[in-house]
Amino acid sequence: MAILGLLCVPYVKADSIDGCYLASENIANLSSEEQEVRSSYVSVSRAASGYSVEGIIWGANLHVCHIASPIEGGDGPLRMDYVDNGLIYNHDEAEYNISCELELSFENDVLTITDYNHHCSRYVFYCGARVGLDRVELPKVEQACP
């Protein structure tokens, strides 16, 4: 019975990462010199073979970064693999010297995004010049993501 319990622990932890991670903040619009409240969010849900992730991260001067499937013409969530209580996405294009490794880690109901070499925000996802993905932290909320 104890062995069965140990085998199920990763699945219990994995289910707890599903949900919405969201934070709102005032962002300065440099052209109008006004501040606007915007909500950055990441939605995580279990899929047939891994996890589906979608989100929008807001940055300075209302620049935005969309986290979704980077396949041209594709419109949908990003598929990520569950590894060591976190989610990993890799996208490599050797001919263009692109090596994107995006990691979502979860601790105390806070999601932390890591874009190790900034290749994901520069070359793979649709990100404005004044927003990045590295070291973004979002708390888990009870509500559904926008």
Stockholm file with secondary structure:
# STOCKHOLM 1.0

chainA/1-146         MAILGLLCVPYVKADSIDGCYLASENIANLSSEEQEVRSSYVSVSRAASGYSVEGIIWGANLHVCHIASPIEGGDGPLRMDYVDNGLIYNHDEAEYNISCELELSFENDVLTITDYNHHCSRYVFYCGARVGLDRVELPKVEQACP
#=GR chainA/1-146 SS CHHHHHHHHHHHHHHTTCEEEEEEEEEEETTTTEEEEEEEEEEEEEETTEEEEEEEEECGGGCEEEESCCSTTCCSCEEEEEETTEEEEEEEEGGGTEEEEEEEEEETTEEEEEETTSHIIIIISEECTTCCCTTEEEEEESSCCC
#=GC SS_cons         CHHHHHHHHHHHHHHTTCEEEEEEEEEEETTTTEEEEEEEEEEEEEETTEEEEEEEEECGGGCEEEESCCSTTCCSCEEEEEETTEEEEEEEEGGGTEEEEEEEEEETTEEEEEETTSHIIIIISEECTTCCCTTEEEEEESSCCC
//
